[in-house]
Amino acid sequence: MALAGFLGSAVPEWTDTKPVQGRTLLHLAGLWLPGRLIGFLGMEAGSLFAGFFDLAFLLALSILIGRAMLARRTMIHLAFLIWLLLFTAAEAGVRYAWWSGDLELASRFLEAALCIFTVLFSLSAARINVVVINLALDPGGETTRYRPHPGRQHMAGAMVTLYMAAKLFFPQSDVCAWLSLAAGAAFFDRLAEWFIGRAVFKTEVLLLGLGNAFAGAGFLALGATRLGFPVTPAAGLHLLSVGALGCAIMAVFIIAGLRHTGRNLTHLPRQAHAAALLMVMAGLVRILPEFDFAATLSPYHHGLSAVLWAASFGVWLQGFLPFMRAPGIDEAGACG
């Protein structure tokens, strides 16, 4: 849903088209909800039903953002549509392999879906970073001192794509390990341009940076596992999912929660800082027991990480709900 929310609002903004709203938005939520309810209730018999609605939801979202691009006859943002369709295919692959009893194939498709989600994060961050960091350096928006190198912006996504293809089609090859290490290095290389002074410690900037750092560490861990280092495969996967994607999603929630309600990023509410801290803690608690030096935290880390993750979004909602109920108006009654 976080991906749908981002694409459903960002693509219309980029293409200057009308965003999804009203009955269409309600229908989209109706396609998304059954799968969540079935998963929450643990109804294994309803997994086929849930899969149907999940695929329908992703295809409907693809049609909506594709229609926005077609209306403006632009292909600038076509990469998002292509990756969303690939994500849909990976989701279908997971369902097919699971229903056919091939758990090894299902795990490969599941990792491919995670890689696609990471590529979408990489593409999104390439656009978001520039705006957010320049506003952190110059809140007035009069200058754009931060101009990242295009190669650094896109190398991470390219390396993840190569790793994903190798892992999906040649899972036994050691090439997967080296491509994973290359993907991790590419994410850390992105951070080489984040030496921007004290502005890097602003919550919204730091959280995006930590998303890249978690992603880099995740792919390095996956590569190290394949090369025989004493690290479980779950460590890398959870660094990517709970850590990287968790930080990225919360960063977007904070940034969009302010900018889309007519406010700026100059003064973040205290709940934004607390939500960011809780999300980082959720990522760390989830993966630390996977390493030998923190094994004593197991088996409590699963539940504790889930509580911290949920608390992060709960704190965010408590702080940002008043903004969403009164968009464009701050506590003093003035437009942001």
WOTA-V186900 format. One record per pair of residues at least 24 apart in sequence whose C-alpha atoms are under 10 Angstrom apart, sorted by sequence separation. I is the first residue (numbers start at 0). J is the second residue. D is the distance in whole Angstrom. If there is no record, write none. Layout:
# WOTA-V186900
I	J	D
I	J	D
This chain:
# WOTA-V186900
3	27	10
30	54	9
31	55	8
32	56	9
60	84	10
88	112	9
89	113	9
125	149	9
128	152	10
157	181	10
158	182	5
159	183	9
186	210	9
187	211	7
188	212	10
213	237	9
214	238	7
215	239	8
250	274	10
280	304	8
281	305	7
3	28	10
30	55	7
31	56	6
58	83	9
86	111	8
87	112	8
157	182	8
158	183	8
186	211	6
187	212	6
190	215	10
213	238	6
214	239	5
217	242	9
249	274	8
250	275	8
279	304	10
281	306	8
282	307	9
30	56	5
31	57	9
57	83	8
58	84	7
61	87	9
85	111	9
86	112	6
89	115	9
125	151	9
126	152	9
155	181	8
156	182	8
158	184	9
159	185	9
185	211	9
186	212	7
187	213	9
189	215	10
212	238	9
213	239	6
214	240	9
216	242	10
217	243	8
249	275	7
278	304	9
281	307	5
282	308	8
29	56	9
30	57	9
57	84	8
85	112	8
86	113	9
125	152	6
154	181	9
155	182	6
158	185	7
159	186	10
186	213	9
187	214	8
188	215	9
212	239	10
213	240	9
216	243	9
277	304	9
278	305	10
280	307	7
281	308	5
0	28	9
3	31	10
27	55	9
28	56	8
86	114	9
87	115	10
124	152	8
125	153	8
154	182	8
155	183	8
157	185	9
158	186	9
183	211	9
184	212	10
186	214	7
187	215	6
210	238	10
211	239	9
213	241	9
214	242	8
215	243	9
246	274	10
250	278	10
279	307	9
280	308	8
281	309	9
27	56	6
30	59	9
57	86	8
58	87	7
86	115	6
155	184	8
156	185	8
183	212	9
185	214	10
186	215	5
187	216	8
210	239	9
213	242	6
214	243	5
246	275	7
249	278	7
277	306	9
278	307	7
279	308	9
281	310	9
26	56	9
27	57	9
57	87	6
58	88	10
82	112	10
85	115	8
86	116	7
122	152	8
154	184	10
155	185	5
156	186	9
183	213	9
184	214	10
185	215	7
186	216	9
212	242	9
213	243	5
214	244	8
245	275	9
246	276	9
248	278	10
249	279	10
277	307	6
278	308	6
281	311	9
0	31	8
56	87	9
57	88	10
85	116	10
121	152	8
122	153	7
154	185	6
155	186	5
183	214	7
184	215	6
186	217	10
210	241	10
211	242	9
212	243	7
213	244	9
246	277	10
247	278	10
276	307	9
277	308	7
278	309	9
280	311	10
0	32	10
27	59	7
54	86	10
55	87	9
83	115	8
121	153	8
153	185	9
154	186	8
155	187	9
182	214	9
183	215	4
184	216	9
186	218	9
210	242	7
211	243	6
213	245	10
246	278	6
277	309	9
278	310	8
279	311	9
26	59	10
27	60	8
54	87	6
57	90	9
82	115	7
83	116	9
86	119	10
121	154	9
122	155	9
152	185	9
153	186	10
155	188	9
182	215	7
183	216	6
185	218	10
186	219	10
209	242	8
210	243	4
211	244	9
213	246	9
245	278	6
246	279	7
274	307	9
275	308	10
277	310	7
278	311	6
53	87	9
54	88	9
82	116	8
121	155	7
122	156	7
151	185	7
152	186	9
154	188	9
155	189	8
181	215	9
182	216	10
183	217	7
184	218	8
209	243	7
210	244	7
212	246	10
213	247	10
245	279	8
274	308	9
277	311	5
278	312	8
118	153	9
121	156	6
150	185	10
151	186	8
154	189	9
180	215	8
182	217	9
183	218	5
184	219	7
208	243	9
210	245	8
211	246	9
243	278	10
246	281	10
274	309	10
276	311	8
277	312	9
27	63	10
54	90	7
82	118	8
83	119	8
120	156	9
121	157	10
151	187	10
152	188	9
153	189	9
179	215	9
180	216	9
182	218	6
183	219	5
207	243	9
209	245	10
210	246	5
211	247	8
242	278	8
243	279	9
245	281	9
246	282	8
274	310	8
275	311	7
53	90	8
54	91	7
82	119	7
118	155	8
119	156	8
151	188	7
152	189	7
180	217	9
181	218	8
182	219	8
183	220	8
206	243	9
207	244	10
209	246	7
210	247	5
241	278	8
242	279	7
245	282	7
273	310	10
274	311	4
275	312	9
277	314	9
53	91	9
117	155	9
118	156	5
121	159	10
151	189	6
152	190	10
179	217	9
180	218	6
181	219	8
183	221	9
208	246	9
209	247	8
210	248	9
241	279	9
242	280	9
244	282	10
273	311	7
274	312	7
79	118	9
80	119	10
117	156	8
118	157	8
150	189	9
151	190	9
179	218	5
180	219	5
183	222	9
206	245	10
207	246	7
208	247	9
210	249	10
241	280	10
242	281	7
243	282	8
272	311	10
273	312	10
274	313	8
275	314	10
23	63	10
50	90	8
51	91	9
54	94	10
79	119	7
82	122	10
118	158	9
151	191	9
178	218	9
179	219	6
180	220	8
182	222	9
206	246	6
207	247	6
210	250	9
241	281	7
242	282	4
271	311	9
274	314	6
275	315	9
19	60	10
50	91	8
78	119	9
115	156	9
118	159	7
148	189	9
151	192	9
177	218	10
178	219	10
179	220	8
180	221	8
181	222	9
205	246	10
206	247	7
207	248	9
209	250	10
241	282	5
242	283	7
270	311	9
271	312	10
273	314	7
274	315	6
114	156	9
117	159	8
118	160	7
147	189	9
176	218	9
177	219	9
179	221	6
180	222	5
206	248	10
207	249	9
208	250	10
240	282	8
241	283	9
242	284	10
270	312	10
272	314	10
273	315	8
274	316	9
50	93	10
51	94	9
79	122	8
117	160	10
176	219	9
178	221	10
179	222	5
180	223	8
203	246	10
206	249	8
207	250	6
239	282	9
241	284	10
242	285	8
270	313	10
271	314	8
272	315	9
19	63	8
50	94	7
78	122	8
79	123	9
115	159	8
147	191	10
148	192	8
176	220	9
177	221	10
178	222	8
179	223	9
203	247	10
206	250	6
207	251	9
238	282	7
241	285	7
242	286	9
270	314	6
271	315	6
274	318	9
18	63	9
19	64	9
49	94	10
50	95	10
114	159	7
115	160	8
147	192	7
176	221	7
177	222	6
205	250	9
206	251	9
237	282	8
238	283	8
241	286	9
269	314	10
270	315	6
271	316	9
273	318	10
18	64	9
76	122	10
114	160	7
146	192	9
147	193	9
175	221	9
176	222	4
177	223	9
179	225	9
203	249	9
204	250	8
237	283	9
269	315	9
270	316	9
271	317	10
47	94	8
145	192	8
175	222	7
176	223	7
203	250	6
206	253	10
238	285	8
268	315	9
270	317	8
271	318	7
19	67	10
46	94	9
47	95	10
111	159	10
114	162	9
115	163	8
145	193	9
174	222	9
176	224	8
177	225	9
202	250	8
203	251	8
237	285	7
238	286	6
270	318	5
271	319	8
18	67	9
111	160	9
114	163	6
173	222	9
176	225	6
177	226	9
203	252	10
237	286	6
238	287	10
269	318	8
270	319	8
14	64	10
16	66	10
17	67	8
113	163	9
114	164	10
145	195	8
175	225	8
176	226	7
203	253	7
204	254	10
236	286	9
237	287	10
268	318	7
16	67	6
46	97	10
47	98	8
111	162	9
112	163	9
144	195	10
174	225	10
175	226	10
202	253	9
203	254	7
234	285	8
235	286	8
267	318	10
268	319	8
11	63	10
15	67	9
16	68	9
46	98	9
111	163	6
173	225	7
233	285	10
234	286	5
237	289	9
3	56	9
7	60	8
10	63	10
11	64	8
14	67	7
15	68	10
110	163	8
111	164	8
172	225	10
173	226	8
233	286	8
234	287	8
3	57	8
6	60	8
7	61	10
10	64	6
13	67	9
14	68	6
16	70	8
171	225	10
234	288	9
235	289	9
6	61	9
9	64	9
10	65	9
11	66	10
12	67	10
13	68	9
14	69	9
15	70	10
16	71	8
108	163	9
111	166	8
231	286	10
234	289	5
0	56	10
4	60	10
7	63	8
8	64	9
11	67	6
14	70	8
15	71	8
107	163	9
110	166	9
111	167	7
155	211	10
162	218	9
233	289	7
234	290	8
0	57	10
3	60	7
6	63	10
7	64	7
10	67	7
11	68	8
14	71	6
110	167	8
232	289	9
2	60	10
3	61	9
6	64	7
10	68	8
14	72	9
108	166	9
109	167	10
231	289	6
14	73	8
107	166	7
108	167	7
136	195	8
155	214	10
159	218	9
230	289	7
231	290	8
256	315	9
260	319	10
7	67	10
107	167	6
135	195	9
136	196	9
155	215	9
229	289	10
230	290	6
231	291	10
252	312	9
256	316	10
262	322	9
3	64	10
14	75	9
106	167	10
107	168	9
132	193	9
136	197	9
137	198	10
203	264	8
229	290	8
230	291	8
261	322	9
13	75	9
14	76	9
133	195	10
135	197	9
136	198	6
202	264	10
229	291	8
249	311	8
253	315	8
256	318	10
257	319	8
260	322	6
261	323	10
13	76	8
104	167	8
107	170	8
132	195	9
135	198	6
136	199	9
201	264	10
241	304	9
245	308	8
249	312	8
252	315	8
253	316	10
256	319	7
259	322	9
260	323	6
125	189	10
134	198	9
135	199	8
201	265	10
203	267	9
241	305	9
248	312	10
252	316	10
256	320	9
259	323	9
260	324	9
261	325	10
262	326	8
263	327	10
121	186	9
128	193	10
133	198	9
135	200	10
201	266	10
202	267	8
253	318	10
257	322	8
260	325	8
261	326	6
262	327	6
10	76	8
104	170	10
132	198	8
135	201	7
201	267	9
206	272	10
213	279	10
245	311	10
249	315	8
253	319	8
256	322	8
257	323	9
260	326	4
261	327	4
262	328	8
132	199	8
241	308	8
252	319	9
256	323	7
259	326	8
260	327	5
261	328	7
262	329	8
135	203	9
203	271	9
258	326	10
259	327	8
260	328	8
261	329	9
10	79	9
132	201	9
135	204	8
202	271	8
203	272	9
206	275	7
210	279	9
213	282	9
217	286	10
257	326	9
258	327	9
260	329	9
10	80	10
134	204	10
202	272	6
205	275	9
206	276	9
209	279	8
213	283	9
256	326	10
257	327	9
132	203	9
201	272	9
202	273	10
262	333	10
263	334	10
264	335	10
131	203	8
132	204	6
203	275	8
206	278	9
261	333	10
262	334	7
263	335	6
6	79	8
131	204	7
132	205	10
202	275	7
206	279	8
261	334	7
262	335	4
6	80	9
202	276	9
260	334	9
261	335	5
128	203	10
132	207	10
260	335	8
128	204	8
131	207	9
6	83	10
127	204	10
258	335	8
257	335	9
128	207	7
3	83	10
127	207	9
128	208	9
2	83	9
124	207	8
124	208	10
124	210	9
124	211	9
121	210	10
120	210	9
121	211	8
120	211	9
117	210	10
121	214	10
117	211	10
120	214	10
117	214	8
114	218	10
2	116	8
9	123	9
2	119	9
6	123	9
2	120	9
5	123	9
114	236	10
117	239	8
113	236	8
116	239	9
117	240	8
120	243	9
124	247	8
127	250	10
131	254	8
116	240	9
120	244	7
123	247	9
127	251	9
139	263	10
114	239	9
119	244	10
138	263	8
110	236	8
113	239	8
114	240	9
117	243	8
121	247	10
124	250	10
138	264	8
139	265	9
113	240	7
117	244	7
120	247	7
124	251	9
127	254	9
138	265	7
116	244	8
120	248	9
123	251	10
137	265	10
134	263	9
135	264	8
117	247	10
134	264	8
135	265	8
113	244	9
134	265	8
131	264	8
5	248	9
2	248	8
5	251	8
9	255	10
1	248	7
5	252	9
8	255	9
1	249	9
4	252	10
1	251	9
5	255	9
1	252	9
8	259	9
